[in-house]
Amino acid sequence: MNNMKELRILADACFAAQLAEAVERFNTTHADIRAVVSTAGAADCLQRLKAGDSYDLAILADSVVAAAMMPEQTDGYYIFAGNSMVLAYTPGHILNAKNWREKLGDPKASIGHLDPNTDSAGYAAVMACMLADSVAPGLTRTLTNHPGRKVVTAASAPTDFAFKYRTECIAKKISYASLPDTMDLSNPAFNAHYATAKHDLTGDGKTIVKGAAIAHALTIPFSAEEPEAARDFIEIFLQNNFTAQGFVPRSEIAGKSPCRMHAALEVKKPPRVQSANYEDEADVHLLERARLGKRSRDLAKAA
């Protein structure tokens, strides 16, 4: 008879590589309990956790899900990393700082993104399109009404271009071009600007997700049967070099931190990462910062 206990983890699939390594290390060092991971998108994670499904640890692509759990399902969460939306492209459709607006404006182009009603990368893609007027007036309308824009899955045929997390492109060695940070949801300094983009996650007006810098978070629900083992797993998971894997450094607590050794955590400024064929990226970002800086501060004051 097998009496092995299980550490039940609910996680977004975007952390697959980091989780695989952490699970292997945890299971090697814990003889009496085995880590088991269930993956789900943002909407499914929210539904499961709000319904009271029993998990010992939730590792979430969007801190909005963790925030929605408070105070009934958890008393706090830890934001351990951020991310950015980029434009992936297939061979023969190279993007760079000078041509991406023209290329995406071509009505014959196909542009993919995940389902915004189920996946955080999906509604982040929609929000990026909503914020595109910060780059050029009329660009939001061009992207949101583009005849070639479509919802795709991991099994779909490749589109010419696709909105993705930068970390996915780095992990899978997919060619990509960066977007200005007024559009890519990477920079918390632009949160007032990002918040002008909204998405109704459940379609009933009850779960409106407001745009914000992408924040990946983890939390231990009240329903956890193995909270101490969950803290062990967190310590192993956070040993990943997230910066080297393309994540944006973040280290923030909301409520009570689930991390046992939080004070020992260190966030380092990442080296600048430039995508292939994107030599003018820095200049584009500087221009957009100058253009949007005042507007973002005005929005923050108005809020």
Secondary structure by P-SEA (a helix, b strand, c coil): ccccccbbbbbcccaaaaaaaaaaaaaaacccbbbbbbbbcaaaaaaaaaacccccccccccaaaaaaacccccccccccbbbbbbbbbccccccccccaaaaaacccbbbbbccccccaaaaaaaaaaaaccccccaaaaaaaacccbbbbcccccccccccccaaaaaaabbbbbbccccccccccccccccccccccccccccccccccccccccccccccccaaaaaaaaaaaaccccccccccbbbbbccccccccccccccccccccccccccaaaaaaaaaaaacaaaaaaaaaac
